[in-house]
Amino acid sequence: MSRKKESLNDKKTLKKRLIRYIPLYIMALPGLIYLFINNYMPLPGLVLAFKKYNAKKGIFGSENVGFKNFKYLFATKDAFVITRNTICYNLAFIVVNTILAIFVAILLSEMLSKLKNLYQCLILLPYMISMVIVSYLVYGFLSTDNGFLNNTLLPLFGKDPINWYMEKKYWPFLLTFVNAWKVVGYNSIIYISTILGIDRGIYESAAIDGAGKWMQIRKITIPLLKPTVIMMTLLAIGRIFYSDFGLFYQVPQNQGALFAVTNTIDTYVYRGLLELGNMSMASAAGLYQSVVGFVLILGANFLVRKFDRDSALF
Amino acid sequence: MVMRKRLLALGLAVAMLVASFTGCGKKDSANTDSSKTSTVSEATSNSGSDAASSVIEARKEEAAKTGKYQKVVVSFFDWTGAPAGLDRVNAAISEHTRETLGLDVELLIIDSAAYTEDIKLMLSSGEQVDLFSTCGPGYMTCVNNGYTADLEENGLLATYGQELSQLIRPEYLDACRVGGVLYGVPPIKDYAIQTATILIGTEYLEGANYDLSKFETDELGYYKATWDDVDAMFAAIHEAFPDKTVFSTQDNLLTQGSCVDNIAGDYFGTLLDPSNSLTIENVYESDLFKEWADRAYRWNQAGFISGDALSDKTGASARIKSGAYMAMMSQAKPAYQNQINGECGRSMTIFDVGESFMSSSAVSAFPWCMNQATEDPIAAMQVLNALYTDPVVANLACWGQEGFEYKVNDDTSINWPDGINADNSEYYPNVLWLMPNQYAAHVWEGDPVDVGEQTAKFNDECPVKSKALGFTWDNSDYVTEFTALKNAYEEFGPQVVYGFVDPATGLKQLNDALYAAGLEEYMNAKQAALSAWAEEKGIK
């Protein structure tokens, strides 16, 4: 009896809660509709990856071909290079960008200057620039005949000009640098907002106990940032099989000599399918990337939950 | 509470990331195949032109009743997006076609950079586009994806495109057949190309005091030169203008600089001697390519080629227009002088170094096609017919309206009206070569008025005509190899083509990579298809 009553009570409070939060649900509605249209409605289209697409027959009427569309991603010797590049770059980006973003966030939040907002805007600016434009900024530095480095900087130190777009060894660093320059400002916003949310009282009592700035950062700010770091990293891991197409295609100027260090899954698929225009193979590549991303994010979350239950996403 | 906050944060983060997942799709609308075939067969029971005119009458009656004309949409690209005067031109075309065909015509002109994607999206989403140029997405891609309608289904072309089917020679129509089915009609143009044409800015040759009187001219009126002459001229202008780069490169040494047939649309397995042999060979191991690689390397060593040639993506003619480069290579045809002077922004001297050549895919490179989902194939076919044969429609589509975009001279050639030029004209697509029939329209002042006949003669008299003219191959069973080959070429090809590596090592690297990517299998498959095709056609 009492059990039944309890569940009734539960229902009542649930109903009450629903009513109370209606304004919030309404606020979330546009976003949810967008999410549904953009991310859920196209899901049935995934069958395209297993079809030989023909516009006359339509997506669902086209002939089934099983896993044939996936073959080109694995069958050649390039498969290793593109998978290695994609994953290693993304791992490097996760580490470098997180460290730099936290560094910038702490600096900005500790800053008392009136110019703080200006700095924040300036650091965010690269994120707003299209990759195509970035690629030409980079080109301005690296161009063999007219570049800033070869014409101004290197002669200043008495060094010989370098043919940047032919030398593989520089590009892992260049790409990591360009990527960091572009996204750190944006990533730091999330950390800044977390830092602003930390109770100032903690810092005050730490100061009274004689903790200096460095000590406060080390013992308060960074530990309290941990859940955000874990969340952001988990999300990044879900995207580890994707690569920023603009960064890997535009910035090296699609330079053949650099493929060994710049070819990723996305650029490989693009180069191969540009002329074929084969929708099924493009879908196959997309599906492969999202499935691996999904597995990785589940795995990473499982590990986090094992070691630190509170920090896990779900 | 902590949990909920975290979920909220997650939600926010996801919302931010959603932006990077964008991509929207429209489902195919089911097409009404059955209804359209019934009208076609109904109409074909009457014969020939009777059928055509009775359909037009029926359409006019329908329009008189409803006050609305049926519309046919025709899509192709230009360089700058929809021209400002497009609505006016469309209205002018429709005014004419309401009389002649009983329908409205809408030209849908899309920027060249967006056309390939846009047209594929429209064709697979059921948006109205009835006729389209395959220049951009590619003919075989459109056919393989099932975008295109069979133009001869139930006698469509013969009944409703009579004049069109007589205008285009059967051999050129045959060249567009895929598996025996005609999916497209080729634009009437120069199918043959004058290969390896070297263009040098006239002012630079004069500046170097180079004597041109020793050159003879060919049938088209261009100077005939040898590669040694070219080397000598390059050296001369290099010396006279040391601050300028001599040669504006582009990756065209096979496409425009040789008579190698890129059979089935790519250079992975080619016909090296296309007018005599149907044996597929690897061009990158050939003497011809070696010679080119040596030449590029020699030019690069001599400083004729920019150190940025590999990464500079600017078009070859645009670089010459900028004034920093002096020469380039391309392909010529009758009435080329006006076109190239315009592209390079200065007077160019044309040197004919190679032979004239018609490749297997020359005719079928980008035919005009009909959307398989078009609601009224008869109307679409009649509009296609008009685009090829009705001078009023052809003029409007190619040049715009008389008095607005052009004025007619006494000899029927045309030029800009007062105060109008390429920059402020409201309709100047500048894509004559992809239009259905540029010769049905006026000729621009400065080009020979009989350019149509000259071009036909140029096509007919082409000495190197590929034996495989009209051969097409669906490579969809070999896409794995194709993707790998494409990547291998992009990795090692351009540096050889632009002369940045010693050919001895560069060519070996390139060929090793191509063979590792499956060139052998790819070439064998191509050869098998070609041999089967040749046997069927009785070509030895």
Contacts between the chains, C-beta under 8 A, distances in Angstrom:
chain1	res1	chain2	res2	distance
A	31	B	15	5.8
A	34	B	18	7.2
A	35	B	15	7.8
A	35	B	18	6.4
A	37	B	24	7.6
A	38	B	18	6.8
A	38	B	21	6.8
A	38	B	22	6.7
A	38	B	23	7.7
A	38	B	24	6.6
A	39	B	18	7.0
A	39	B	21	6.2
A	42	B	23	7.2
A	42	B	24	7.3
A	42	B	25	5.1
A	45	B	25	5.6
A	52	B	476	7.4
A	53	B	145	6.4
A	53	B	146	7.8
A	54	B	145	6.6
A	54	B	146	3.7
A	55	B	28	6.8
A	55	B	123	6.1
A	55	B	124	5.1
A	55	B	145	5.5
A	55	B	146	4.2
A	55	B	147	5.0
A	55	B	372	6.6
A	55	B	373	7.5
A	56	B	31	7.7
A	56	B	146	4.0
A	56	B	372	5.3
A	57	B	146	6.8
A	58	B	27	7.9
A	58	B	28	4.2
A	58	B	30	7.1
A	59	B	27	7.0
A	59	B	28	6.2
A	71	B	480	5.1
A	72	B	479	5.7
A	72	B	480	3.9
A	72	B	483	4.9
A	72	B	484	7.4
A	75	B	480	4.8
A	75	B	484	7.9
A	76	B	480	6.7
A	76	B	483	7.6
A	76	B	484	4.1
A	76	B	517	6.3
A	76	B	518	7.3
A	77	B	484	7.8
A	77	B	516	6.0
A	77	B	517	7.7
A	78	B	484	6.0
A	78	B	487	5.9
A	78	B	517	7.8
A	139	B	311	6.7
A	143	B	308	5.5
A	143	B	311	7.3
A	144	B	307	3.9
A	144	B	308	5.2
A	144	B	311	7.8
A	145	B	306	6.1
A	145	B	307	4.5
A	145	B	308	5.2
A	146	B	308	7.3
A	163	B	307	7.2
A	165	B	310	6.0
A	165	B	311	4.7
A	166	B	310	7.4
A	166	B	495	7.6
A	166	B	500	7.1
A	190	B	13	7.3
A	227	B	6	6.7
A	228	B	9	7.3
A	231	B	6	7.1
A	231	B	9	6.4
A	231	B	10	6.4
A	231	B	13	6.7
A	232	B	13	7.1
A	235	B	13	5.9
A	235	B	14	7.7
A	235	B	17	6.6
A	239	B	17	7.8
A	239	B	20	8.0
A	253	B	310	7.6
A	253	B	311	3.9
A	253	B	313	7.0
A	254	B	313	7.9
A	254	B	490	7.3
A	255	B	310	6.1
A	255	B	311	5.9
A	256	B	310	7.7
A	256	B	490	4.8
A	256	B	491	4.3
A	256	B	492	6.3
A	256	B	493	6.6
A	256	B	494	5.2
A	256	B	495	6.4
A	257	B	310	7.3
A	257	B	491	7.3
A	257	B	495	5.9
A	259	B	487	7.0
A	259	B	490	7.0
A	259	B	491	4.3
A	260	B	491	7.8
A	263	B	487	7.0
A	263	B	491	8.0
A	268	B	483	7.3
A	268	B	487	6.0
A	269	B	483	7.9
A	271	B	483	7.6
A	271	B	486	5.6
A	271	B	487	5.5
A	271	B	490	5.9
A	272	B	479	7.5
A	272	B	482	6.9
A	272	B	483	3.0
A	272	B	484	7.6
A	272	B	486	5.3
A	272	B	487	6.4
A	273	B	483	7.1
A	275	B	138	6.7
A	275	B	141	7.5
A	275	B	265	7.8
A	275	B	266	7.7
A	275	B	486	7.5
A	276	B	141	6.6
A	276	B	475	7.9
A	276	B	476	7.9
A	276	B	479	6.2
A	276	B	482	7.0
A	276	B	483	8.0
A	277	B	116	7.6
A	277	B	120	6.5
A	277	B	137	6.0
A	277	B	138	6.9
A	277	B	141	4.2
A	277	B	145	6.9
A	278	B	144	7.9
A	278	B	145	7.9
A	278	B	476	7.2
A	278	B	479	6.5
A	279	B	124	7.8
A	279	B	145	7.2
A	281	B	479	6.4
A	310	B	2	6.8
A	313	B	6	7.4
A	313	B	10	6.0
